[in-house]
Structures are given as C-alpha cells and as structure tokens.
Amino acid sequence: MKKSLFSFSFFLLCFCMLAENPNTFTISGRVTDFKGNPIDNSAVVLMRENFNPASIVMTDATGHYSMEVEKGQYLALLAMRLNEHPASMELFGIPRVSDENLRLEFWAWNVIVDRDLTINPRYDRLELYGFQVFEVLGASPHLFAYVRPMSVGKYIETRNMDDISVDPKNIEFEIFSGEEELTIRSVQSIYEYHEEGKSSTAFIIQFDKPSVVGASYNIFRIIATHNAFGGEMGENWYFRKRVNYK
C-alpha cells in the first residue's frame, strides 16, 4: 500500500512539473484591417532563422488563428493574404487581385515564445518592414528604432517593386510599449543602398523609454500613417529582450 501510494505521489509530482514547465505554447489572435474588419484566409507564418517556416496556419472567417509552437525565440511572425501582394505571381505563383484590393503585410520581429502569446496583426496598404528597437549606450537616454516603410500606392504609380519607398514629408509615426504611447523626439530619413541602381528610404526614430520595463522583454509596436495615395496605414511589432549587464 505504501509503495502504491509513493508511486502515485511520484506520478502526480511529475505531472505537475510538466504542467508548470510545458515545452509548447500557443500563439493566437485575430487578423484585421485598420477599421477592425476581419481578414479571412490570411496566412500567418512563424519563421525560424533564414525565414524558414516553423508553423503556418490560415485565419478563419472571423480572422482568428491559433498555432502551437515550441518554446524559443523566432525570427518573425508574418501575416498576409498571398494573392493580395503586388508580386504574388513571382513570389507564390498565383494570380493577384486588382489594384484597389492590393495590400502588403504585417510583421512581428524577434518573437520570444516563453508563454502563451496573443498577437493581433493589423495590416493594409503600407508595410513597415524590418522594425527594430535598440539603444546606443552612453549616447542618449532614449531608445532608437529602425523601420523601412513600403507603399502599395507607390507601386501602383511606378509598377516597380524596387521603388515603393515613401516620401518622408508624407509619413507620421507612433510608437508604443504595450499600451503606453512613447514620445517621439526625432525622425530622420536615411538613404539605404541595396545594390547598384537600387535603394530605398528608411527611418531612424528616437523616442522615450517606457515607464515599465518587462522582467524579460518589452513588446514595442510602431504604427505609421502615410498621407498619400488616399491614406495608407501599417503596423509592426518588435520583441526587445532585456539585457542585464554585470
């Protein structure tokens, strides 16, 4: 009897330890446009290093998705309707929609999965590619962000995917940590060289640090409004891991 009771207690302890330390977590949310309308049949892709997919799911009729993934740090999470991208034939081998229905995509970068996550992608006709947040120690008591906006309206005007940058005078940015809006101190456009004959316009944004610093990381969001081509909007996320220097 004592042996059976000990075995049961050991099994229960092991079960509780596994329940408290799972190897997998859930990423879920709802994909919408900036008016809150659901985007059904959107691909949601979690990517490992070198953009290799770790998980791919599709949103349902209400824009919801859910994926089970291993604990870890991932390169990015992407959300998009494949046939709405201007280069859908070249990228995916499928015909694209008409010009008025084109959209680009949403990105969340450096995704840290150490718990269940809710990521609600919002995207439309402005893509904010490569959003990253960093600090230059000793230079300023602020944070900096890099981002490269790309415009569907500019593509329709030029018919050139290599020339879809925005004019700096037509774009406005907002940056948040969680729900806290952070004061932007300066916005500088930069010339980004790609290769001979190809370049784009990116931005370096200086902004205040959040009042609340997460125990392990903060999730930053950037939202941009492009006051051209009838108005375009885009959003990106970045998971910034806390560094504890010793």
N, C-alpha and C positions, 0 to 999 in steps of 0.2 A: 504494500500500500504506500509506504514511504517512497519507494523507488518510483512508483507510478506518479505520485504527487510531485516528486522532484522533476521527472521528465516533462510533466505538463507545465510546471512553472518555468522550466528552461525554454520550452517551446514558446510560451507566452512572452517571455522576455525577448527572445529572438524576433518574434513577430512585431513587438512594439518598437524594437530598434530599427527594423526595416521600414516600418511605417513612418518613423521620425526622420529617416535618412534615405529617402527614395532616390533612385538613380534617374528617374524620368520626371518631367514636369509638363504642364500644359501651357501652351501659348494660344490664346483665343481672343476674339474681338469681333468688330463689325467694320466693314469697309464701306465708306460713304464718299459722296462729293462734299463740297463746302456748304451746301444747303441742307445737308443731312439726309439726302436721298441715298438709299442703299445701292451698292454696285454688286449685282449678282454676277456669277460666272467669272469672277476675278481670280486669277492665280495669286496665291500667297506662298512665297518661296523663302525658306530659311536656308542661308548659304554658309558653307564652310569656307576655309581658305581657298583662294583662287576661284571663287564663285561656283564651287561645286555644291549642288543642292543636297541638303541634309533632309529636307522634308518639303513636299509640295502638296497643297490642298486647294480646293476651289470653294469660293463662297456660295452660299445657298441663295434662295430667292429674296431673303431679307438682308443679305450682305454679311451674314455671320460665317465664321470659320473657326476651326479648332484643330490643333495638332499636338501630338505627344512627342516630346523630344528629350534627348539625353541632356543631363546637366552639363554645362560647359559654357564657353564663350564662342560666339559665332561672328562671322564677318558682317553679315547683314540680313535683314528681312525685307523682301520686295513684295509690293502688291501692284498688280496691273491686269487689265484685260488685254490679252495678247493681240487681238485684232484691232485695238484702238491705237496702237503705236504707229507713228508715221512710217517706220521701217519694218512693219510686221512681215511683209513678204521676204525681205532679206534676212531678218532675224529668225523667223519661225516658219517660213514657207506657207503662210496663209494670207488670203486677201484682206486688206484693211477696210475699215469703214470709210464713209465720206468725210470730207474735210471738217464739216461742222461738228462731227462726233468724235474727232480725234482727241486723245488725251495722252499724257506721258505716264509717270509712275510715282509711287511713294517708296521711300527708303527709310529704314531704321538701321543704324550702323553700330557695330561693336556690341551686339546684343548679348547680354550676360544673363544666362538662364541658371539661377540658383534657387528659384521658387516659381510658382505659377505666375504667369505674366498676362496682363491684358494690354494688347496693342491694338488701337483703333485707327487704322490707316485712313487718311483723307487725301484724295488726290484729284487733280483736274488737268488743266492745260499748261501748268507751269511745274517743271521738275526742279527740285533743289538737290542737285547731285553732290555727293561727297562731303556732306556736313560733318565737321569735326570740331570739337572743343578742346582747347589746350591753354596752358599757362606758361608764360615766359618768366621764370623765377628771377626776381631782382629787377625786372624791367618796369613793372607796373602792378599795382594791387588790384588788377582786373583779370578777366578771362578774355580769350580771343576765340573767334570762330572762323573757319574757312567754309565757303559754300560756292557752288557754281550753278547758277540758275540757267534753265533752258526752256525756251518758249515754243509752244505749238504755233502760235500766231506768226512768229518769225519764220518757222519752217514753211508755213503756207505762203508767206511772202517771197521767200527765196528758193524754195524747193531744194534746199541743201541742208542735210543733217549736220554738216560740218560748220554751219553758220547759223546757229539758233540761240546765240547769246542775247542778253537783254541790254538795253541802254541804261547805264547807271542812273540817269536822271528820272527814269520811269519806274523805279522799284523801291519798295519800302519793306523793312524787316521788323519782326517782333521775335523776341527770344524768351523762353520760359524754362524754369526748372520745376518740374511737376506742374502745379497751377500758379506758381509765383512768376509774375512778369518781371523781367530783369531790365534795368535801364541801359539803353544802348548809348555809348559815349562817342563812338566814331564809326564811320563806314568808309572803307577805302576800296575802290575798284582796282584790280590788278590785271595786267596782261599775262595770260597763261599760254605759253608756247607749247604746241603739241609736236609738230613736225613742220618741215618746210612748206609754207603756204597755208598752214592750218593753225589757228589759235582760237581762244575764247576769252570771255570776260568772267573773272571770278571776283570774290569779295573777301576781305578780311574785316571782321566786325569786332570792335572792342566793347565789352559790356561788364556790368557789375556782377560780382559773385553772388550766389544765392545765400539767403539768410539761414537756410537749413542745409547742412551737409549730411548726406546719407552715410550710414555706417560703412557700406562697402562701395556704393556708387550713386550718382545722380543721373536722372534721365532728363536731358535737355531737348527742347523742341524749338524749331525755327519755323516761322510762318512768313511767307512773303506775298505781297500784293504787287502785281505787275500792272501798272496803269497804262496799258497799251493793248491794242487789238481787242477792245471791248472789255478789258479787265481779265486778268488771269491770276490764279492763286496756286500755291504749293506749300507742302509741309514735309519736314524731315525730322527724325529723332536721332539722338546720339546718347549712348550709354557711356558715361565717363567714370572710369574706375578710380576710386580714391587711392592716393599714394601716401603711405605712411613712411616718411623718411626717418631714419635713425642715425 
